[in-house]
């Protein structure tokens, strides 16, 4: 299915700047409802579902399978081959965008869509600014110029859930010098998880799905295939049942962490708990994301830009020379500042304690002058080591083969760089 211009009949695409359809042939700007043959889409006018159909739809959405299927371009009639997860593509022969309506039938059709609001030029500018503004960004990245990004509607699940738990924490109370008694304290509460989103694509790492959000769900529109024209789009291949388990696991971790913070100083041992949850609603949404593969010094990096908010997500190795310079400057500044402070303290105290034991005073302040920067440096090194582990994990997850292939499969055969 292609969206046709009501003026000249040429293929039209959705424009993030106009928030309407635009015909590149005659320049006409119009709403999707005005397009030629708009009502011919099988799901354009939905019939009310009976209870059996609704239950069948919910049951089918719990699972997901991936297959290859054949399609025909509605412009030139050429045969196309695409994965079952791809809802849109471009014809290899005539270059026209194609919406594969068979991929969006029944339970495969999204409930809502968040249209692109950030253009390719705006996404490229935001990504460029983010890269160039980082002090620890290597020079090879700062010189890189962003030119072409791939727009993909990524499948997300939105979950509304009620969660509650009553927990018992154990601690020991000292009764005498050698006698301890176990004590218990109970606490809990209810949490309403509203509009919690989880990506429904196995190709998109969870870290990327979490970091690219949040999306402004108030801008959701009832799904209309016209929004897909001119963009790539995937359907989910992670079913609602699996996503629900992930959401329950996530909220359990958040809840337990919050309770542990409240019990800090009282107890550190969770003795008993009885979580309960109720899933009120699960919706299937398509969310806009700009993707970019960058080849730098023989390695490919995947970068993302939120197509609604402009938020930038990427992971690149920090510049080691800049890190060393920053550490040396920090160490010298701290040492000089501390030496000045110690010197002023010594000069004020010498007048009072010189007659007592000046050598002891000098030794004390000299030890402080040496030891404090050393211990501070050790603490800084431990923090840097932890941060480095986080960076390496992000580098591994965000720049994996799955993400690279996810973008490359959609027409970007040559990497930028």
C-alpha positions in Angstrom: 0.0 0.0 0.0 1.3 3.5 -1.0 -0.3 6.7 0.1 -1.4 8.6 -3.0 -1.6 12.4 -3.5 -5.2 13.5 -3.9 -3.9 16.1 -6.5 -1.7 14.2 -8.9 -1.8 10.6 -7.7 1.9 10.3 -7.0 3.3 8.6 -3.9 3.3 10.8 -0.8 5.3 10.6 2.4 4.7 11.8 6.0 6.6 15.0 6.8 7.8 15.5 10.4 8.0 19.3 9.9 4.5 19.7 8.6 3.0 16.8 10.6 1.0 16.0 7.4 1.5 14.1 4.2 3.5 15.8 1.4 3.7 15.0 -2.3 7.3 15.3 -3.6 5.9 15.4 -7.1 3.5 18.4 -7.0 4.3 19.7 -3.4 0.8 19.3 -2.1 0.4 19.1 1.7 -2.6 17.3 3.0 -3.9 15.1 5.9 -3.7 11.3 5.5 -7.5 11.1 5.5 -7.5 13.1 2.2 -5.3 10.6 0.4 -6.6 8.7 -2.6 -7.8 5.3 -1.6 -7.2 6.0 2.1 -10.2 3.9 3.1 -8.9 0.9 1.0 -6.5 -0.1 3.7 -8.0 -3.2 5.3 -8.0 -1.8 8.8 -8.8 1.8 8.0 -12.4 1.4 9.3 -12.3 -1.0 12.1 -15.3 -3.1 12.9 -16.1 -3.6 16.6 -14.5 -6.8 17.9 -16.5 -9.4 19.7 -15.3 -11.0 22.9 -13.9 -14.1 21.1 -11.9 -11.9 18.6 -10.5 -9.8 21.4 -9.4 -12.8 23.4 -7.8 -14.3 20.3 -6.0 -11.1 19.6 -4.6 -10.9 23.1 -3.5 -14.5 23.0 -1.8 -14.2 19.7 0.1 -11.1 20.9 1.7 -13.1 23.6 3.9 -14.8 21.1 6.0 -13.7 18.1 7.6 -15.5 15.2 9.9 -14.3 12.4 9.7 -15.5 8.8 10.5 -14.3 5.3 7.6 -13.3 3.1 7.0 -12.2 -0.5 5.4 -8.9 -1.3 4.6 -6.9 -4.5 5.3 -3.2 -5.0 2.1 -1.4 -5.6 3.9 1.1 -7.8 5.8 -1.1 -10.3 4.6 -4.6 -9.4 8.1 -5.9 -8.6 8.4 -8.8 -6.1 10.0 -7.9 -2.7 11.4 -10.2 -0.1 11.2 -9.0 3.5 11.3 -10.3 7.1 8.0 -10.7 8.8 9.1 -8.1 11.4 9.4 -5.4 8.7 6.2 -3.4 8.2 7.6 -1.0 5.6 10.4 -1.1 3.1 11.5 0.6 -0.2 11.2 -1.1 -3.6 14.6 -2.1 -4.9 13.6 -1.3 -8.5 11.6 1.9 -8.5 12.6 3.3 -5.1 9.1 4.0 -3.9 8.2 3.5 -0.2 6.0 0.4 0.4 3.8 -0.3 3.4 3.3 -4.0 3.7 -0.3 -4.1 4.9 -0.3 -7.9 5.4 2.2 -7.3 8.2 -0.2 -5.1 10.0 -3.3 -7.2 9.9 -5.2 -8.4 13.0 -3.1 -8.7 16.1 0.0 -7.4 14.2 -1.6 -3.9 13.8 -0.3 -1.4 16.4 -2.7 0.3 18.7 -1.0 3.7 18.5 1.9 5.5 16.8 4.0 8.4 17.8 4.9 10.2 14.5 8.3 11.5 13.7 8.7 15.2 14.8 12.4 15.5 14.4 13.7 15.8 10.8 16.8 14.1 9.5 18.6 17.5 9.4 17.6 18.3 13.0 18.6 14.8 14.2 22.0 15.1 12.5 22.6 18.5 14.1 21.7 17.3 17.6 23.9 14.3 17.2 26.8 16.4 15.8 26.5 19.0 18.7 26.4 16.2 21.3 29.6 14.6 19.9 31.5 17.8 19.5 30.6 19.2 23.0 32.1 16.2 24.9 35.6 16.9 26.4 36.5 13.2 26.5 35.3 12.5 22.9 38.2 11.5 20.7 39.3 13.9 18.0 38.4 11.5 15.2 34.8 11.7 16.3 34.8 15.4 16.6 35.9 15.8 13.0 33.2 13.4 11.7 30.3 15.0 9.9 26.9 13.4 10.2 25.2 13.2 6.8 22.6 10.4 6.6 20.5 8.7 9.2 17.9 5.9 8.9 14.4 6.5 10.3 12.8 3.5 11.9 9.6 3.1 13.8 10.6 0.8 16.7 7.9 -1.4 18.3 7.3 -0.7 22.0 4.8 -2.2 24.5 3.1 0.2 27.0 2.1 -1.5 30.2 -0.2 -0.2 33.0 0.2 -2.3 36.1 -0.7 -2.2 39.9 2.0 -3.6 42.2 2.0 -4.1 45.9 4.2 -5.9 48.4 4.3 -6.5 52.2 7.9 -7.1 53.3 9.5 -8.2 56.5 13.1 -7.2 57.3 15.2 -8.9 60.0 17.7 -7.2 62.3 19.6 -8.2 65.5 19.1 -6.3 68.8 21.8 -6.5 71.5 20.4 -7.4 74.9 23.6 -7.8 76.7 27.3 -8.2 76.0 27.0 -11.7 74.6 23.2 -11.9 73.9 21.5 -10.9 70.7 17.8 -11.2 69.8 16.3 -11.3 66.3 13.8 -8.6 65.7 11.5 -8.0 62.7 10.1 -4.9 61.1 7.3 -5.0 58.5 6.7 -2.4 55.8 5.2 -2.1 52.3 2.9 -0.3 50.1 1.4 0.0 46.6 2.8 1.3 43.3 0.9 2.2 40.2 3.1 1.6 37.1 1.5 3.9 34.5 2.6 4.0 30.9 5.8 1.9 31.4 7.3 1.2 28.0 9.5 -1.7 27.0 10.8 -2.2 23.4 9.4 -5.2 21.5 12.3 -5.8 19.2 14.9 -8.5 20.0 17.4 -6.7 17.7 17.3 -3.6 19.9 19.3 -4.0 23.1 17.4 -3.3 26.3 19.9 -0.6 27.2 19.2 1.2 24.0 15.4 0.8 24.5 15.7 2.3 28.0 18.1 5.1 27.2 16.4 6.3 24.1 13.2 7.1 26.1 11.2 8.4 27.5 8.7 9.2 24.8 5.9 11.7 25.3 3.0 9.3 25.2 0.5 12.2 25.3 1.4 12.7 21.6 0.3 9.2 20.7 -2.1 8.9 17.7 -4.4 6.1 16.8 -2.5 4.0 14.3 -2.7 5.0 10.7 -0.5 3.3 8.1 -0.1 6.7 6.3 2.4 7.7 9.0 4.7 4.9 7.8 5.0 6.1 4.3 8.6 7.2 3.7 9.9 5.5 6.8 11.1 2.1 7.8 9.0 0.3 10.5 9.3 -3.0 12.3 6.6 -5.0 14.1 7.3 -6.7 17.4 9.1 -10.0 17.7 9.1 -10.1 21.5 5.6 -11.1 22.6 3.5 -9.3 25.3 3.9 -12.3 27.6 7.7 -12.0 27.7 7.6 -8.2 28.0 5.2 -8.5 30.9 7.6 -10.7 32.8 10.4 -8.2 32.1 8.2 -5.3 33.4 7.3 -7.3 36.6 11.0 -8.1 37.2 11.9 -4.4 36.7 9.3 -3.0 39.1 10.3 -5.6 41.6 13.9 -4.5 41.5 12.9 -0.8 41.8 10.5 -1.5 44.7 13.1 -3.6 46.6 15.8 -1.0 46.1 13.4 1.7 47.5 12.6 -0.4 50.5 16.2 -1.2 51.1 16.9 2.6 51.1 14.2 3.1 53.7 15.5 0.3 55.9 19.1 1.6 55.6 20.6 1.9 59.1 17.9 -0.5 60.6 18.3 -3.7 58.6 20.0 -5.1 55.5 18.3 -8.5 55.4 15.1 -9.0 53.5 13.4 -11.8 55.5 10.1 -12.3 53.7 8.0 -10.7 51.0 4.8 -11.4 49.1 4.5 -9.3 45.9 1.2 -9.1 44.1 0.6 -7.4 40.7 -2.2 -6.8 38.3 -1.7 -5.9 34.6 -4.5 -3.5 33.7 -3.5 -2.8 30.1 -0.9 -3.6 27.4 -0.8 -1.5 24.2 1.3 -1.9 21.2 3.0 1.3 20.0 5.4 2.3 17.2 7.9 4.9 18.4 10.2 7.0 16.1 14.0 6.6 16.2 16.8 7.8 13.9 19.7 5.4 13.5 23.2 5.9 12.3 26.1 3.5 11.7 29.5 5.2 11.9 32.8 3.6 10.9 35.8 5.0 12.8 39.3 3.5 12.7 38.0 0.1 11.6 35.2 -0.2 14.1 31.5 0.5 13.6 29.4 2.4 16.2 25.6 2.7 16.3 24.1 6.0 17.3 20.4 6.8 18.0 18.3 9.9 18.1 14.8 10.0 19.6 12.6 11.0 16.6 10.2 12.8 18.9 12.3 14.6 21.6 15.7 14.7 19.9 17.5 12.8 22.8 20.8 11.4 21.7 22.1 8.0 22.7 25.6 6.5 21.8 28.6 4.9 23.4 32.1 5.7 22.2 35.5 5.1 23.8 36.9 8.1 25.7 40.1 9.8 24.6 42.9 8.4 26.7 45.2 11.4 26.2 42.5 13.7 27.3 41.7 11.6 30.4 45.4 11.6 31.4 45.6 15.4 31.0 42.4 15.9 33.0 43.7 13.6 35.8 47.1 15.4 36.0 45.5 18.8 36.0 43.0 17.7 38.7 45.9 16.2 40.8 48.1 19.3 40.5 45.2 21.7 41.3 44.2 19.8 44.3 47.8 19.4 45.6 48.6 23.1 45.1 45.3 24.2 46.8 45.8 21.8 49.7 49.5 22.9 50.1 48.4 26.5 50.3 45.8 25.6 52.9 48.3 23.6 55.0 50.9 26.3 54.7 48.5 29.0 56.0 47.5 26.7 58.9 51.1 26.0 59.7 52.1 29.6 59.7 49.3 30.5 62.1 50.0 27.6 64.4 53.8 28.0 64.5 53.5 31.2 66.4 51.6 29.4 69.2 53.2 25.9 69.2 56.8 26.6 68.1 58.0 26.6 71.6 56.3 23.4 72.4 57.2 20.8 69.8 57.6 22.4 66.4 59.0 19.2 64.8 55.8 17.3 65.7 53.6 20.0 64.2 55.7 20.1 61.0 55.6 16.2 60.7 51.8 16.2 61.2 51.1 18.8 58.5 53.6 17.3 56.1 51.9 13.9 56.4 48.6 15.5 55.7 50.0 17.3 52.7 51.3 14.0 51.2 48.6 11.4 52.3 45.4 13.3 51.6 46.1 13.7 47.8 47.2 10.1 47.7 44.0 8.8 49.3 41.9 11.2 47.2 43.6 9.9 44.0 42.9 6.3 45.1 39.2 7.1 45.5 39.2 8.9 42.2 40.9 5.9 40.5 38.2 3.5 41.9 35.5 5.7 40.7 37.1 5.9 37.3 37.5 2.1 37.2 33.7 1.7 37.9 32.9 4.3 35.2 35.1 2.5 32.8 33.3 -0.8 33.3 30.0 1.0 32.6 31.4 2.5 29.4 32.7 -0.9 28.2 29.3 -2.5 28.9 27.6 0.3 26.9 30.2 0.0 24.1 29.5 -3.8 23.9 25.7 -3.5 24.0 25.1 -0.4 21.9 27.6 -1.3 19.2 26.9 -5.0 18.8 26.4 -6.9 15.6 22.6 -6.9 16.0 22.4 -3.1 16.0 24.8 -2.7 13.1 22.8 -5.2 11.0 19.5 -3.7 12.2 20.5 -0.5 10.4 22.5 -2.0 7.5 19.6 -4.2 6.4 17.5 -1.1 5.7 19.5 0.2 2.7 22.6 1.6 4.4 25.1 -0.8 2.8 28.0 1.7 3.2 28.9 3.0 6.6 29.5 6.7 7.1 33.0 7.5 8.2 
